[in-house]
Amino acid sequence: MTLAVLDLFSGIGGFSLGLERAGAFRTVAFCEVDPFCRRVLAKHWPEVPCHGDVRGLTGITADVVVGGFPCQPFSHASSGKRRGTADDRHLWPEMLRVVAEARPAWVIAENVAGIGRLALAQVVSDLEALGFAVATLVIPACAVGCDHRRDRVWFLGHADRDGEPVRAVHAEMAGLPRVGPEPRGDRDEDGLSRRMDRLRALGNAVVPQIPELIGRAILAAAGAKENADILSLESRAA
């Protein structure tokens, strides 16, 4: 079993790198507007097409749709005015449209912790309206061994209303540690030095180890459900 991944707001490929490390995930398309990031993606995934503006993306199907939709509307950083859904950089509706068209089995989305009061409930409600069972988790970078905290909200959606697979993934990820070191004096909360953080490709990237763990949990949950379905059919046949 190999799951086809559509990677939106791809940046330098942190989502795809993590999922491919998990095994049984293959990225079939990227979507990224930044020229530098597009060059990075082309270097490491030369065979994978990279689309531009998500607002023009259509006609792609995938088993998994992932994306860290732009955080500026929700970020506490100085560049973000926290205008939430009123910000013209609020592109969650476009990601939702792509999800509706792609009809994936899984959706994985990521954003800053500041999304909590501004749009978290809307994202969950939108996915549930499409028939996804949804779980949310705050997973910091320190949960996967990084030396900085960097809290991020992760949304897990599974197109199965019984919710068993998404609950299994949620339970596994909930066991990750939540307490880590405070940022060092010369670093910001994302763990990068203040000078390095000016390189947006790094500052905006997801920590690949987190989607890797989510990917492994998805594969384990999918395998367990498949085995349970087979046993159920065998018992009925008997």
C-alpha positions, -999 to +999 in steps of 0.1 A: +000+000+000+014+034-011-005+066-003-004+094-028+003+128-011-008+162-024+015+187-006+000+223-004+019+254+008+049+231+004+077+254+015+109+235+013+092+201+016+091+194+054+057+176+052+068+154+023+102+147+037+087+135+070+059+114+054+083+097+030+106+088+059+076+071+075+073+049+045+045+041+021+038+077+012+046+092-022+042+129-031+025+133-064+023+171-065+035+202-047+018+236-046+041+265-037+044+301-049+078+312-035+105+310-062+133+300-038+112+272-022+102+260-057+139+257-066+145+236-034+116+213-042+128+209-078+163+199-065+151+173-041+119+161-059+128+167-096+101+142-108+072+158-088+053+186-105+051+219-085+020+240-090+019+277-082-009+297-066-033+273-047-062+294-059-056+280-094-051+244-083-077+220-094-082+185-108-058+165-085-068+135-065-048+121-037-050+097-007-035+123+016-037+162+014-013+180+037-006+217+042+006+243+067-018+270+054-004+305+058+000+315+095+002+353+091-035+359+099-031+341+133+006+346+142+018+365+172+050+374+152+054+411+144+047+405+107+012+391+115-016+415+124-038+387+137-067+397+115-078+361+113-102+352+086-104+388+075-068+387+063-065+383+026-037+358+033-063+335+049-061+306+025-077+279+045-109+281+023-087+273-007-072+243+010-107+232+020-118+235-017-088+214-028-096+188-002-132+186-014-120+181-049-092+156-041-114+135-019-085+121+002-087+095+030-066+117+052-060+154+057-031+168+078-030+205+084-007+226+106-007+262+119+006+284+147-009+281+182-025+315+177-051+299+155-069+286+186-092+315+192-094+328+157-102+299+134-096+265+150-133+257+154-140+268+119-113+245+104-127+215+124-163+223+114-154+227+077-137+193+076-165+176+095-190+191+070-171+172+043-175+140+063-141+138+081-136+126+116-113+153+130-088+155+159-066+184+169-033+183+188-008+209+199+026+193+192+058+213+200+091+207+183+106+196+216+082+165+215+105+151+187+138+160+203+144+196+191+160+220+216+132+246+213+095+245+220+077+259+189+041+249+196+020+242+166-016+231+161-020+199+140-053+189+125-059+153+116-089+144+095-100+109+083-128+103+058-145+077+080-173+089+103-167+060+128-135+079+137-116+048+148-084+055+127-082+092+137-087+083+173-059+058+171-035+084+156-046+110+182-040+086+211-005+077+198+005+114+192-010+125+225+017+104+242+044+127+230+061+149+256+049+185+258+075+201+280+108+213+266+135+239+270+128+275+268+143+293+238+179+303+243+187+340+245+199+343+210+169+324+195+133+330+188+105+305+197+109+286+164+144+277+175+162+296+147+186+324+154+170+358+148+192+364+118+185+329+104+148+334+109+149+361+082+153+332+058+115+326+055+120+291+040+134+279+072+113+300+096+081+287+079+091+251+076+074+223+096+096+201+117+098+170+095+100+146+124+064+154+133+047+145+100+070+114+101+055+103+134+020+111+122+026+092+090+038+061+110+007+063+132-016+066+101+000+035+086-004+016+119-040+027+123-048+019+087-033-016+090-051-023+122-084-013+107-078-034+076-070-064+097-102-058+118-123-056+086-108-088+072-115-106+105-151-093+105-157-105+069-142-139+078-164-143+108-195-134+088-185-160+061-181-186+088 
